[in-house]
Amino acid sequence: MNVTASGPATEIGRLAVDLGSRRYEILVGGGLIARAGSLVLPLLKNRRVLIVTDATVGRLYLEELVHSLEAAGIRQDSIVLPPGEATKDFRHLEELCSRLLEARIERNQMILALGGGVIGDITGFAASIVLRGVDFIQIPTTLLAQVDSSVGGKTGINTAQGKNLVGSFYQPRLVLADIDALDSLPRRELLAGYAEVVKYGLINDPAFFSWLETHGADLVEGDTAARRQAVMTSCAAKAAVVAADEREADQRALLNLGHTFGHALEAECGYTDELLHGEAVAIGMVMAFELSAMLGLSPPEDTARLVRHLAAVGLPTSPAAIGRDFDADRLIHHMQQDKKVKDGRLTFVLARGIGRAFVSREVEPAQLEALLARSLAA
């Protein structure tokens, strides 16, 4: 299985996620929402689709998407959900499934998920269970969704016990990453997505991390070529991992760098805008590198380099940046609810340096407690 890429900067970039009969493409470029009708049409078995979006994204892009579909002779209905992480719960999943059924969705029709990670996750999960499975397409409108959550087929919702604990692996038929949509993002949302971009350099691509150190600020400030390059590189990295380990039996767990810590911080903040997912991941990645350095696995200079880069673009680098007091025992409790716990042991992605991440279940409770004491006191 492999991943292929093509297309100069002036054209649509194409990546293939090779999963045999479930192979699909990721298209990256400008104006893809306006061209969605012609891009989606070859995949349709029925010229009617159902669009799922949220109120914020809908105001910006729903009309443009509808016009594109109509121009291609595709009928559509739309479902608009509330924006925000709180939408990823059982109540809104039930509402979404009910509204899809009320709209008389058929098995040969397509669902289009237009929005960020929340819409992509809950729509993909609904698609996997409504009528025992309906095809869907991801049209991610945030940087975080374009480089991470829209690719790879992880769908799900949050529960009181933790983040993404109920869901399914369900691959889309196509991903349309419209770079132009990033222009409408608030800076904080863009930075949250940038944390996931940095993650790919830290896992196994030190050259990409170095590239980000040079070009990351340009990306944040709106450089279209830098954004396209970052999205293409990130998606290629994730597509390769997914093709090799679709259901996270081994290699795919590396994509959780920073997430064990980050999800615990998110849970303690109640999955609200107090702490965005990407902000939590940024802090979590620093904590993972701090733990690696404390264990003698990674040079402290690499932790300092990571902190320096994240801070330079405006991302938080410690729990203190959130502006609340965290209790170490409560954070550990949240970590123990993590879906990656195995045989009662927490799973961490640690590093032997930038670009040299690995999975470990060998962190002792006393070592974790020492790291948290240090991080929470900073």
C-alpha positions as CSV (number, residue, x, y, z in Angstrom):
1,M,0.0,0.0,0.0
2,N,1.3,3.4,-0.8
3,V,0.5,7.1,-1.1
4,T,0.8,9.1,-4.3
5,A,0.9,12.9,-4.7
6,S,0.7,15.1,-7.8
7,G,0.0,18.6,-8.9
8,P,2.0,21.9,-9.1
9,A,1.0,24.8,-6.8
10,T,-1.3,26.3,-9.5
11,E,-3.4,23.1,-9.7
12,I,-5.3,20.8,-7.3
13,G,-2.9,18.7,-5.3
14,R,-4.0,15.0,-5.2
15,L,-3.1,12.4,-2.6
16,A,-4.4,8.8,-2.6
17,V,-5.1,6.9,0.6
18,D,-4.6,3.3,-0.6
19,L,-7.0,1.0,1.3
20,G,-7.7,-1.4,-1.5
21,S,-11.3,-1.3,-2.6
22,R,-11.9,1.6,-0.2
23,R,-9.2,3.8,-1.7
24,Y,-10.0,7.5,-1.8
25,E,-8.4,10.8,-2.8
26,I,-7.6,13.9,-0.8
27,L,-7.8,17.0,-3.0
28,V,-6.0,20.1,-1.8
29,G,-6.3,23.5,-3.4
30,G,-8.2,26.8,-3.7
31,G,-11.8,27.1,-4.8
32,L,-12.7,23.5,-4.1
33,I,-16.1,24.3,-2.5
34,A,-17.1,26.3,-5.6
35,R,-16.1,23.3,-7.7
36,A,-17.5,20.6,-5.4
37,G,-20.4,19.7,-7.6
38,S,-18.2,18.5,-10.5
39,L,-15.8,16.8,-8.1
40,V,-18.4,14.9,-6.2
41,L,-20.6,13.9,-9.2
42,P,-18.5,10.9,-10.4
43,L,-18.8,9.3,-7.0
44,L,-22.6,9.6,-6.7
45,K,-25.0,6.6,-7.2
46,N,-28.0,9.0,-6.7
47,R,-28.1,12.6,-7.6
48,R,-29.3,13.7,-4.2
49,V,-27.0,14.5,-1.3
50,L,-27.5,15.6,2.3
51,I,-25.2,18.3,3.6
52,V,-24.4,18.5,7.3
53,T,-22.8,21.7,8.6
54,D,-22.9,24.0,11.6
55,A,-24.4,27.5,11.9
56,T,-21.1,29.3,11.7
57,V,-19.7,27.5,8.6
58,G,-23.2,27.4,7.0
59,R,-23.3,31.2,7.0
60,L,-20.0,31.3,5.1
61,Y,-20.0,28.4,2.7
62,L,-23.4,26.6,2.5
63,E,-24.8,28.8,-0.2
64,E,-21.6,28.4,-2.3
65,L,-21.7,24.6,-1.9
66,V,-25.4,24.4,-2.8
67,H,-24.9,26.5,-6.0
68,S,-22.0,24.2,-7.0
69,L,-24.1,21.1,-6.5
70,E,-27.1,22.6,-8.4
71,A,-24.8,23.5,-11.3
72,A,-23.9,19.9,-11.5
73,G,-27.5,18.8,-11.4
74,I,-27.3,17.4,-7.9
75,R,-30.3,17.9,-5.6
76,Q,-29.6,18.5,-1.9
77,D,-31.0,19.1,1.6
78,S,-29.1,20.5,4.5
79,I,-28.9,20.0,8.2
80,V,-27.4,22.8,10.3
81,L,-26.1,21.9,13.8
82,P,-24.8,24.2,16.6
83,P,-21.1,25.1,16.4
84,G,-18.6,24.0,19.0
85,E,-17.2,20.9,20.7
86,A,-20.3,20.5,22.8
87,T,-22.1,19.3,19.6
88,K,-20.1,16.1,19.7
89,D,-22.3,14.3,22.1
90,F,-25.1,11.6,22.2
91,R,-27.9,14.2,22.2
92,H,-26.7,15.8,18.9
93,L,-25.8,12.5,17.4
94,E,-29.4,11.3,18.0
95,E,-30.7,14.6,16.6
96,L,-28.5,14.2,13.5
97,C,-29.6,10.6,12.9
98,S,-33.2,11.5,13.3
99,R,-33.0,14.4,10.9
100,L,-31.3,12.3,8.3
101,L,-34.0,9.7,8.6
102,E,-36.7,12.4,8.5
103,A,-35.2,13.6,5.3
104,R,-35.7,10.1,3.9
105,I,-32.1,9.4,3.2
106,E,-31.5,6.3,1.1
107,R,-28.5,3.9,1.2
108,N,-27.4,5.0,-2.3
109,Q,-27.2,8.7,-1.4
110,M,-24.2,10.6,-0.1
111,I,-23.7,12.8,3.0
112,L,-21.4,15.8,2.7
113,A,-19.7,17.0,6.0
114,L,-19.1,20.7,5.5
115,G,-17.1,22.1,8.5
116,G,-14.4,21.5,11.0
117,G,-13.4,18.5,13.1
118,V,-16.6,18.5,15.1
119,I,-18.9,18.3,12.0
120,G,-16.6,15.8,10.3
121,D,-16.5,13.5,13.4
122,I,-20.2,13.5,14.2
123,T,-21.3,13.3,10.6
124,G,-18.9,10.4,9.8
125,F,-20.2,8.5,12.8
126,A,-23.8,9.1,11.8
127,A,-23.0,8.0,8.3
128,S,-21.5,4.8,9.7
129,I,-24.7,3.8,11.6
130,V,-27.6,5.3,9.7
131,L,-29.2,2.6,7.6
132,R,-26.1,0.5,8.7
133,G,-23.8,2.6,6.5
134,V,-24.1,5.5,4.1
135,D,-21.3,6.9,2.0
136,F,-20.0,10.4,3.0
137,I,-17.5,13.0,1.9
138,Q,-15.4,15.3,4.0
139,I,-15.2,19.0,3.1
140,P,-13.0,20.3,5.9
141,T,-13.0,24.1,6.5
142,T,-10.5,24.4,9.3
143,L,-6.7,23.8,9.2
144,L,-7.1,21.2,12.0
145,A,-9.7,19.2,10.0
146,Q,-7.8,19.5,6.8
147,V,-4.5,18.1,8.1
148,D,-5.9,15.7,10.7
149,S,-9.4,14.8,11.5
150,S,-10.9,14.6,8.0
151,V,-8.3,12.0,6.9
152,G,-8.2,8.4,8.2
153,G,-11.7,7.5,9.0
154,K,-11.8,8.1,12.8
155,T,-15.3,9.2,13.7
156,G,-17.0,9.7,17.0
157,I,-18.3,11.7,19.8
158,N,-17.3,12.7,23.3
159,T,-18.8,11.4,26.5
160,A,-18.7,12.4,30.2
161,Q,-15.9,9.9,30.6
162,G,-13.6,11.3,27.9
163,K,-13.0,12.5,24.4
164,N,-13.9,10.3,21.3
165,L,-14.7,7.3,23.4
166,V,-17.7,6.3,21.3
167,G,-17.2,6.1,17.5
168,S,-16.2,4.0,14.6
169,F,-13.5,3.6,11.9
170,Y,-15.4,4.7,8.8
171,Q,-13.5,6.0,5.8
172,P,-14.9,8.9,3.6
173,R,-15.2,8.5,-0.2
174,L,-13.4,11.8,-0.8
175,V,-11.8,14.7,1.1
176,L,-11.9,18.2,-0.4
177,A,-9.5,20.5,1.4
178,D,-10.2,24.0,0.2
179,I,-7.3,26.2,1.2
180,D,-9.3,29.4,0.6
181,A,-11.6,28.4,3.5
182,L,-8.7,29.0,5.9
183,D,-8.9,32.8,5.2
184,S,-12.1,33.0,7.2
185,L,-10.7,31.3,10.3
186,P,-10.1,33.4,13.4
187,R,-6.4,33.4,14.2
188,R,-6.9,31.3,17.3
189,E,-8.6,28.6,15.3
190,L,-5.9,28.7,12.7
191,L,-3.2,28.3,15.3
192,A,-5.1,25.4,16.9
193,G,-4.8,23.6,13.6
194,Y,-1.2,24.6,13.2
195,A,-0.4,22.5,16.3
196,E,-1.4,19.4,14.4
197,V,0.8,20.4,11.5
198,V,3.8,20.7,13.9
199,K,3.0,17.2,15.2
200,Y,3.9,15.6,11.8
201,G,7.4,17.1,11.9
202,L,7.9,15.9,15.5
203,I,6.8,12.3,14.8
204,N,9.1,11.3,12.0
205,D,10.0,14.3,9.7
206,P,12.6,16.6,11.2
207,A,13.1,18.2,7.9
208,F,9.5,19.3,7.9
209,F,9.8,20.7,11.4
210,S,12.8,22.7,10.2
211,W,10.7,23.9,7.2
212,L,8.0,25.0,9.7
213,E,10.5,26.9,11.8
214,T,11.3,29.0,8.6
215,H,7.8,29.2,7.0
216,G,5.3,28.6,9.8
217,A,4.9,32.3,10.6
218,D,4.2,32.9,6.8
219,L,1.5,30.1,6.9
220,V,-0.2,31.7,9.9
221,E,-0.1,35.2,8.3
222,G,-1.8,33.9,5.2
223,D,0.8,32.7,2.7
224,T,-1.2,30.5,0.4
225,A,1.7,28.5,-1.0
226,A,3.0,27.8,2.6
227,R,-0.5,26.7,3.6
228,R,-0.9,24.4,0.6
229,Q,2.5,22.9,1.2
230,A,1.8,22.3,4.9
231,V,-1.6,20.7,4.2
232,M,-0.2,18.5,1.4
233,T,2.8,17.3,3.6
234,S,0.6,16.7,6.6
235,C,-2.0,14.8,4.7
236,A,0.6,12.7,2.9
237,A,2.1,11.8,6.3
238,K,-1.2,10.8,7.7
239,A,-2.4,9.0,4.6
240,A,0.8,6.8,4.7
241,V,0.2,5.9,8.3
242,V,-3.5,5.1,7.8
243,A,-2.7,3.0,4.7
244,A,-0.3,1.0,6.8
245,D,-2.3,0.8,10.1
246,E,-5.9,1.7,9.5
247,R,-7.3,0.7,12.9
248,E,-4.5,1.9,15.1
249,A,-3.0,-1.5,16.0
250,D,0.5,-0.2,15.9
251,Q,2.1,2.7,13.9
252,R,-1.0,4.9,13.8
253,A,-0.8,5.4,17.6
254,L,2.1,7.8,16.9
255,L,-0.4,10.3,15.6
256,N,-1.5,10.7,19.2
257,L,1.6,12.6,20.1
258,G,0.5,15.1,22.8
259,H,-3.0,13.8,22.9
260,T,-2.9,11.8,26.2
261,F,-2.0,15.0,28.1
262,G,-4.1,17.2,25.8
263,H,-7.3,15.2,26.1
264,A,-7.0,15.3,29.9
265,L,-6.7,19.0,29.9
266,E,-9.6,19.3,27.5
267,A,-11.8,17.1,29.7
268,E,-10.9,19.2,32.8
269,C,-11.9,22.3,30.9
270,G,-15.3,20.7,29.9
271,Y,-14.6,20.6,26.2
272,T,-15.4,24.3,25.9
273,D,-13.7,27.2,24.1
274,E,-11.6,27.8,27.2
275,L,-9.2,25.4,25.6
276,L,-9.3,24.4,21.9
277,H,-8.2,20.9,20.9
278,G,-5.2,22.1,19.0
279,E,-4.1,24.3,22.0
280,A,-4.4,21.3,24.2
281,V,-2.3,19.2,21.7
282,A,0.4,22.0,21.7
283,I,0.7,21.9,25.4
284,G,0.5,18.1,25.4
285,M,3.3,17.8,22.9
286,V,5.6,20.0,25.1
287,M,4.7,17.8,28.1
288,A,5.5,14.7,26.1
289,F,8.9,16.1,25.2
290,E,9.5,17.2,28.8
291,L,8.7,13.7,30.0
292,S,11.0,12.3,27.4
293,A,13.8,14.6,28.5
294,M,13.1,13.8,32.2
295,L,13.5,10.1,31.4
296,G,16.8,10.7,29.6
297,L,15.3,9.8,26.2
298,S,15.4,13.1,24.5
299,P,17.8,16.0,24.6
300,P,16.5,19.0,26.6
301,E,17.5,21.2,23.7
302,D,14.8,19.6,21.5
303,T,12.2,20.5,24.1
304,A,13.4,24.0,24.2
305,R,13.4,24.2,20.4
306,L,9.8,23.0,20.3
307,V,8.7,25.5,23.0
308,R,10.5,28.3,21.1
309,H,8.7,27.5,17.9
310,L,5.2,27.1,19.3
311,A,5.6,30.3,21.4
312,A,6.9,32.2,18.3
313,V,3.6,31.6,16.4
314,G,1.4,32.2,19.4
315,L,0.5,28.8,20.7
316,P,0.4,27.9,24.5
317,T,3.2,25.8,25.8
318,S,2.2,25.0,29.4
319,P,-0.9,24.4,31.4
320,A,-0.3,27.8,33.1
321,A,-1.2,29.5,29.9
322,I,-4.8,28.3,30.3
323,G,-5.3,30.5,33.4
324,R,-6.7,27.9,35.8
325,D,-5.3,25.6,38.5
326,F,-5.2,22.0,37.5
327,D,-5.1,19.1,39.9
328,A,-2.6,16.3,39.0
329,D,-4.8,13.5,40.3
330,R,-7.8,14.7,38.3
331,L,-5.6,14.8,35.1
332,I,-4.4,11.3,35.8
333,H,-8.0,10.2,36.3
334,H,-8.9,11.6,32.9
335,M,-5.8,9.8,31.3
336,Q,-7.0,6.5,32.8
337,Q,-10.2,6.9,30.8
338,D,-8.2,7.2,27.6
339,K,-9.1,4.7,24.9
340,K,-5.5,3.8,24.4
341,V,-5.1,2.4,27.9
342,K,-4.0,-1.3,27.6
343,D,-3.9,-3.7,30.5
344,G,-4.4,-0.8,32.9
345,R,-1.3,1.0,31.7
346,L,-1.3,4.4,30.2
347,T,0.0,4.8,26.6
348,F,2.2,7.8,25.8
349,V,3.9,8.9,22.6
350,L,7.4,9.8,23.7
351,A,10.4,11.0,21.6
352,R,14.1,10.4,21.3
353,G,14.3,13.8,19.7
354,I,12.5,15.8,17.1
355,G,11.4,13.5,14.4
356,R,12.0,10.3,16.5
357,A,8.7,9.6,18.2
358,F,7.7,6.2,19.6
359,V,4.9,4.6,21.6
360,S,5.6,3.6,25.3
361,R,3.6,1.9,28.0
362,E,6.6,1.9,30.3
363,V,6.0,5.2,32.1
364,E,5.7,4.5,35.9
365,P,3.1,6.4,38.0
366,A,5.8,8.1,40.0
367,Q,7.4,9.4,36.8
368,L,4.1,10.8,35.5
369,E,3.4,12.4,38.9
370,A,6.8,14.0,38.9
371,L,6.3,15.4,35.4
372,L,2.9,16.8,36.3
373,A,4.2,18.4,39.4
374,R,6.8,20.2,37.4
375,S,4.5,21.2,34.5
376,L,1.7,22.4,36.7
377,A,4.1,24.5,38.8
378,A,5.6,26.2,35.8
